[in-house]
Each structure stands twice: as structure tokens, then as C-alpha cells.
């Protein structure tokens, strides 16, 4: 069985710095936004929000905040209560 070049497995980035888990979570949240009526950031022939969201995330068009990447500095700790 041969996978087509447009299958979702080929949409997951191979970048070792990027987490596949993070990619999936961000794409899923973006798909929910698209299902809720948000406009796609790409012109797409696909009506499936999951396919559109994976392509948007893969191209870096969707921004996200990852608290695990935040560096802790002594100044930031002093400001937190």
C-alpha cells in the first residue's frame, strides 16, 4: 500500500526542534477555530478543517504560546506573587 504525497503523515514537519505533539495540539486547536467559523489563512480547495489547519501550522502561519519554552529569570520570579 502506497501513501499519497498529500496524506496527513507527510504534513507533519520533520524538524527535530519541533515537537510532533505540539504540532498536533496546535493544529487541532486551529481546526476547532476553523470549524467555529474562523477564516482560513490559506486559499484552499479542501473543505476539511483538519487538513487546512495542518497546512497552516506546517507553514508557520499559526502563532502559539508554549509556556515550557519560557526561560525563568530571577527578575521574573520576583514579580510573580
Secondary structure as the mmCIF struct_conf table of DSSP 4:
data_model
#
loop_
_struct_conf.conf_type_id
_struct_conf.id
_struct_conf.beg_label_comp_id
_struct_conf.beg_label_asym_id
_struct_conf.beg_label_seq_id
_struct_conf.end_label_comp_id
_struct_conf.end_label_asym_id
_struct_conf.end_label_seq_id
TURN_TY1_P TURN_TY1_P1 UNK A 5 UNK A 6
BEND BEND1 UNK A 7 UNK A 7
HELX_RH_3T_P HELX_RH_3T_P1 UNK A 8 UNK A 11
BEND BEND2 UNK A 12 UNK A 12
TURN_TY1_P TURN_TY1_P2 UNK A 16 UNK A 17
BEND BEND3 UNK A 18 UNK A 18
HELX_RH_AL_P HELX_RH_AL_P1 UNK A 20 UNK A 35
TURN_TY1_P TURN_TY1_P3 UNK A 36 UNK A 37
HELX_LH_PP_P HELX_LH_PP_P1 UNK A 38 UNK A 40
BEND BEND4 UNK A 41 UNK A 42
BEND BEND5 UNK A 45 UNK A 45
HELX_RH_AL_P HELX_RH_AL_P2 UNK A 49 UNK A 58
TURN_TY1_P TURN_TY1_P4 UNK A 59 UNK A 60
BEND BEND6 UNK A 62 UNK A 62
HELX_RH_3T_P HELX_RH_3T_P2 UNK A 67 UNK A 69
HELX_LH_PP_P HELX_LH_PP_P2 UNK A 70 UNK A 72
HELX_RH_AL_P HELX_RH_AL_P3 UNK A 74 UNK A 79
#
